[in-house]
Amino acid sequence: MTTVITYGTFDLFHIGHLNLLRRLKMKGDRLVVGVSTDEFNTSKGKFTVIPYEDRAEIVASVRHVDAVFPESSWEQKTQDIVTHKADIFAIGDDWQGKFDFLKEHCEVIYLPRTSSVSSTMLKKSLNPLQGQKLADFKTALDAVAALLHDLG
């Protein structure tokens, strides 16, 4: 059995995330995903719209994903590869070369991103939203998350 491991924030879950998870699952029999915790994202200077627990549940609900675990530091990757018996570490090519040090533990693959969308692009489109509009958007996102959970 071939196990693939990946990591991500998966904020504002979109088709690029789904494409990545689908392609990763095609690389092996089992896909395990580390979802960045809110605290880890804060330490990286990232703001997330969706809280960790909801993001982890959304990712876990995707049929291509076999297991989800919290990513709370950069340093945990080697231990996660051992713990999950990962044969392949794969991530988007925007990280090209950054994780080559993991090659001593498993195969490392960088996959092309979906160029038409990213969480950063979505967040930039939200900047003009203020007050009630942002609250309404958050309510709508919560409804989408609940729907994804029910479909899972």
VENRACOR-V201206 format. One record per backbone hydrogen bond with DSSP energy under -1.0 kcal/mol. CO is the residue of the C=O (numbers start at 1). NH is the residue of the N-H. E is the energy in kcal/mol with one decimal. If there is no record, write none. Layout:
# VENRACOR-V201206
co: {CO CO}
nh: {NH NH}
e: {E E}
This chain:
# VENRACOR-V201206
co: {2 2 3 3 4 5 6 8 14 15 16 17 18 19 20 21 22 24 25 30 31 31 32 33 34 35 37 38 39 40 41 42 51 52 53 54 55 56 57 59 62 67 69 71 74 76 77 78 79 80 81 87 88 89 91 92 93 95 97 99 100 102 102 107 109 111 114 118 119 120 121 126 130 131 132 133 134 135 136 137 138 139 140 141 142 143 144 145 146 147 148}
nh: {29 30 87 88 32 90 34 36 18 19 20 21 22 23 24 25 26 27 28 4 66 67 6 69 8 71 41 42 43 44 46 45 55 56 57 58 59 60 61 62 65 33 35 37 77 80 81 82 83 84 86 107 5 109 111 95 96 98 100 102 103 105 106 89 91 93 117 122 123 124 125 129 133 135 136 137 138 139 140 141 142 143 144 145 146 147 148 149 150 151 152}
e: {-2.3 -2.0 -2.7 -2.0 -2.8 -2.5 -3.0 -2.3 -1.9 -3.0 -2.2 -2.6 -2.6 -2.5 -2.5 -2.2 -1.4 -1.5 -1.3 -3.3 -2.7 -1.4 -1.8 -2.3 -2.0 -2.6 -2.4 -2.4 -2.0 -1.3 -3.1 -1.5 -2.4 -3.2 -1.8 -2.5 -2.5 -2.5 -1.4 -1.3 -2.0 -2.6 -2.4 -2.6 -1.1 -2.6 -2.4 -1.8 -3.2 -2.9 -2.2 -2.4 -2.8 -2.8 -2.6 -1.9 -1.6 -2.6 -1.1 -2.0 -2.1 -2.4 -1.6 -3.3 -1.8 -3.0 -1.2 -2.2 -2.7 -2.3 -1.7 -2.3 -1.6 -1.8 -2.8 -2.1 -2.4 -2.2 -2.1 -2.5 -2.4 -1.9 -2.1 -2.6 -2.2 -2.2 -2.7 -2.2 -2.4 -2.0 -1.4}
